[in-house]
């Protein structure tokens, strides 16, 4: 049987438990928080006073913070791209019989994630500290430019990616929450903390999918993990650009802002890699082929190697001036 057919068989095996995955890792629409729970009430008599208070507190937040928050928002707003990518993964079927269990998972996961960009976008709009038209153009460009995370339609590689990426977005939103609180913006801090909580829950789900694949197809899962770590995990917004610029030109500058303010750093990347190695107990997995054994050895040594490389990274002291955030308005 071909590798592709085995993957399809494994996906069908895991699909039998999709309903339990949905119940365990996702929250019903009527129960989960919604963006308006944390924003000024537009139907209330005190709406304008609440907006004024939000805008006053927002004045205290520094430049790199705004750049990072905008980049995080744009990343969340590009969800149509991520959903369409995952729907093309082997074993996912959104057509026959109304869609299979995996397409149900992806739609409901997307529904939860969609709230994140919705909430942050409204906050940015009300804050008055950013150029919303420039942000909107960047978001449209990011969706137009597509998405290539190096996984192809391989479910094993995609689940490694989502396990890593959901944990990375948890780190980013949680750090933004902490910084907002430090500057006295308790409401924004709570917003980002709630988003971070969703990301951690989603990380637990995708990493559980990988755990189960290791149990039934350990060698191929090990090789997929090695492949993704070897080529490095690219962030969802790696094609980020400002208006009038070429594809991907803004991503490194956005990443520098996130590193300067300590929201997401090269050290975080290495720590996430190590957490996945520990979570999946890579050192204990048995019944591996010779090729998969070599992949395991590579993975076990990789965090230490990457840590040494990360120590040599130099972040520019002066940040790029983005069209999204005009210093004169801060």
C-alpha positions in Angstrom: 0.0 0.0 0.0 1.3 3.5 -0.9 2.2 6.0 1.8 -0.7 8.2 0.6 -3.1 5.4 1.1 -1.8 4.6 4.5 -2.3 8.2 5.5 -5.8 8.1 4.2 -6.5 5.0 6.2 -5.1 6.5 9.4 -7.2 9.7 8.8 -10.3 7.5 8.4 -9.4 5.6 11.6 -9.0 8.9 13.6 -12.2 10.3 12.1 -14.3 7.8 14.1 -13.4 10.0 17.1 -14.0 13.4 15.6 -17.2 14.0 17.5 -15.4 13.3 20.8 -12.6 15.7 19.6 -15.2 18.4 18.9 -16.8 17.9 22.3 -13.5 17.9 24.2 -11.6 20.6 22.5 -14.2 23.0 21.0 -17.0 25.0 22.8 -20.6 25.3 21.7 -21.6 28.6 20.0 -24.1 29.5 22.7 -21.6 29.0 25.4 -18.3 30.4 24.2 -17.4 34.1 24.6 -18.2 36.5 21.7 -16.3 39.7 20.7 -19.0 42.0 22.0 -18.6 40.6 25.5 -15.3 42.6 25.8 -16.1 45.8 23.7 -18.0 48.9 24.5 -21.8 48.2 24.2 -23.0 50.0 21.1 -26.6 49.7 22.3 -25.8 51.2 25.7 -26.2 54.8 26.8 -22.6 54.9 27.9 -21.1 53.7 24.6 -19.3 57.0 23.8 -17.9 57.3 27.3 -16.7 53.7 27.1 -15.0 54.4 23.8 -13.4 57.6 25.1 -12.0 55.6 28.1 -10.7 52.9 25.7 -9.0 55.6 23.6 -7.4 57.3 26.6 -5.9 54.1 28.0 -4.7 53.1 24.5 -2.5 56.2 24.4 -0.1 54.6 26.8 0.9 51.7 24.7 4.3 51.9 22.8 5.0 51.8 19.1 6.3 48.2 18.8 3.3 47.0 20.8 0.9 48.5 18.2 2.9 47.0 15.3 2.7 43.5 17.0 -1.0 43.8 17.8 -1.7 44.9 14.2 0.3 42.0 12.8 -1.4 39.5 15.2 -4.8 40.9 14.1 -4.0 40.6 10.4 -2.8 37.0 10.9 -6.1 36.2 12.6 -8.1 38.0 9.9 -6.6 35.8 7.1 -8.6 32.8 8.3 -10.3 32.2 4.9 -6.9 31.1 3.6 -6.2 28.7 6.4 -9.6 27.1 6.2 -9.3 26.5 2.5 -5.8 25.1 2.9 -6.9 22.6 5.5 -9.9 21.5 3.5 -7.5 20.3 0.8 -5.6 18.0 3.2 -5.7 14.2 2.5 -8.6 12.6 4.4 -10.7 15.8 4.6 -13.9 15.8 2.4 -16.3 18.7 2.5 -18.4 17.5 -0.5 -19.7 13.9 -0.2 -22.7 13.5 2.1 -22.4 17.0 3.4 -18.8 16.6 4.4 -17.0 14.1 6.6 -16.0 14.4 10.2 -12.7 16.2 9.5 -14.5 18.9 7.5 -16.9 19.4 10.4 -13.9 19.8 12.7 -12.2 22.4 10.4 -15.4 24.4 10.0 -16.0 24.5 13.8 -12.3 25.3 14.5 -12.5 28.1 12.0 -15.7 29.4 13.6 -13.9 29.7 16.9 -10.7 31.3 15.4 -12.8 33.8 13.4 -13.8 35.5 16.6 -10.2 36.5 17.4 -9.7 38.7 14.4 -13.2 40.1 14.8 -12.5 41.2 18.4 -9.0 42.6 17.7 -10.1 44.4 14.6 -12.9 46.2 16.4 -10.5 47.1 19.2 -8.0 48.6 16.8 -10.8 50.6 15.0 -12.1 52.1 18.3 -8.6 52.8 19.6 -8.0 55.5 17.0 -4.2 54.7 17.1 -3.8 52.9 13.8 -4.5 53.5 10.1 -7.3 51.0 9.6 -7.4 51.4 5.8 -3.7 50.4 5.5 -4.4 47.4 7.8 -7.4 46.4 5.7 -5.3 46.6 2.5 -2.6 44.4 4.1 -5.2 41.9 5.2 -6.7 41.7 1.7 -3.2 41.3 0.2 -2.5 38.5 2.6 -5.6 36.6 1.6 -5.0 37.3 -2.1 -1.4 36.2 -1.9 -2.3 32.8 -0.6 -0.5 30.5 1.8 2.3 28.0 1.6 3.4 26.4 4.8 5.4 23.6 3.2 3.1 20.8 4.2 1.4 20.1 0.9 -1.8 18.1 1.5 -0.1 15.7 3.9 -2.2 15.4 7.1 0.8 14.4 9.3 2.8 17.4 8.3 -0.2 19.7 8.6 -0.9 18.4 12.2 2.7 19.0 13.2 2.3 22.6 11.8 -0.9 23.3 13.6 0.4 21.8 16.8 3.3 24.2 16.7 1.5 27.2 15.3 -1.4 27.1 17.9 1.2 27.0 20.7 3.1 29.9 19.1 0.0 32.0 18.8 -0.8 31.2 22.4 2.6 32.6 23.4 2.1 35.7 21.3 -1.4 36.6 22.5 -0.5 35.8 26.1 2.6 38.1 26.0 0.5 40.9 24.4 -2.0 40.4 27.3 0.8 40.8 29.8 2.2 43.9 28.2 -1.2 45.5 27.9 -1.8 44.9 31.6 1.6 46.4 32.5 0.6 49.6 30.7 -2.8 49.7 32.4 -5.0 48.4 29.6 -6.8 45.7 31.6 -9.6 45.3 29.1 -7.3 44.7 26.1 -5.3 42.4 28.4 -8.4 40.3 29.1 -9.3 40.2 25.4 -5.9 38.8 24.5 -5.9 36.4 27.4 -9.2 34.9 26.2 -7.8 34.5 22.7 -4.7 32.9 24.1 -6.9 30.4 26.0 -8.6 29.4 22.7 -5.2 28.9 21.1 -3.9 26.7 23.9 -7.1 24.5 23.7 -6.6 24.2 19.9 -3.0 23.3 20.4 -4.0 20.5 22.8 -6.4 19.1 20.1 -3.9 19.1 17.2 -1.1 17.7 19.3 -3.5 14.9 20.4 -4.1 14.1 16.7 -0.3 13.7 16.3 -0.1 11.5 19.5 -2.7 9.2 18.0 -0.9 9.0 14.7 2.4 8.1 16.5 0.5 5.1 18.0 -0.5 3.6 14.7 2.0 4.9 12.1 5.1 5.8 14.2 7.8 5.8 11.5 6.0 8.0 9.0 4.8 10.4 11.7 8.5 10.7 12.9 9.6 11.4 9.4 6.9 14.1 8.9 7.9 15.7 12.2 11.6 15.7 11.2 10.6 17.2 7.8 8.7 20.1 9.3 11.4 20.9 11.8 14.2 20.6 9.2 12.6 23.1 6.9 11.4 25.3 9.9 7.9 26.4 10.7 6.9 29.5 8.8 4.4 31.7 10.4 0.9 32.0 8.8 1.5 35.7 7.9 4.9 35.0 6.2 3.6 36.7 3.0 2.8 39.9 4.9 3.1 43.1 2.9 2.1 46.8 3.2 0.2 48.5 0.4 2.2 49.1 -2.7 4.9 46.7 -1.6 6.0 43.2 -2.8 4.9 40.0 -1.3 6.5 39.1 2.1 8.4 42.4 2.5 6.8 43.3 5.8 7.0 40.0 7.7 10.6 40.3 8.9 10.1 43.9 10.0 6.9 42.8 11.9 8.9 39.9 13.5 11.6 42.3 14.6 9.0 44.4 16.4 7.6 41.3 18.1 11.2 40.3 19.2 12.1 43.8 20.4 9.1 43.9 22.7 9.5 40.3 23.7 6.2 39.0 22.4 7.6 36.2 20.2 11.3 35.5 20.0 13.7 33.0 18.5 14.0 31.5 22.0 10.3 30.9 22.0 10.6 29.0 18.8 13.2 26.6 20.2 11.2 26.2 23.5 8.0 25.2 21.5 10.0 22.7 19.5 11.3 21.1 22.8 7.8 21.1 24.2 6.5 19.1 21.3 9.4 16.7 21.5 8.6 16.2 25.2 4.8 16.0 24.7 5.0 13.3 22.0 7.7 11.5 24.0 9.9 11.2 20.9 12.7 9.5 22.9 10.3 6.6 23.9 8.6 5.8 20.6 9.3 2.2 19.5 9.0 0.1 16.3 10.7 2.6 14.1 12.4 1.9 10.8 16.1 2.7 10.4 15.2 5.9 8.6 12.8 7.0 11.3 15.4 6.2 14.0 17.8 8.6 12.3 15.0 11.2 12.2 14.5 10.8 15.9 18.2 11.3 16.6 18.1 14.5 14.5 15.0 15.8 16.4 16.5 15.1 19.8 19.6 17.1 19.0 17.9 19.9 17.1 16.7 22.2 20.0 20.3 22.6 21.4 21.6 23.4 17.9 18.8 25.9 17.3 19.4 27.5 20.7 23.0 28.3 19.8 21.9 29.8 16.5 19.2 31.9 18.2 21.8 33.4 20.5 23.6 34.9 17.5 20.5 36.7 16.1 20.8 40.5 16.3 17.6 42.5 16.2 17.8 46.1 14.8 17.4 48.6 17.6 15.4 50.9 15.4 12.1 49.7 14.1 10.6 50.0 10.6 7.9 52.7 10.4 4.8 51.0 9.2 1.9 52.5 7.3 -0.4 50.7 9.7 0.9 52.7 12.7 1.8 56.3 12.5 4.1 57.5 15.3 2.6 61.0 15.3 -0.7 59.5 16.3 0.7 57.7 19.4 
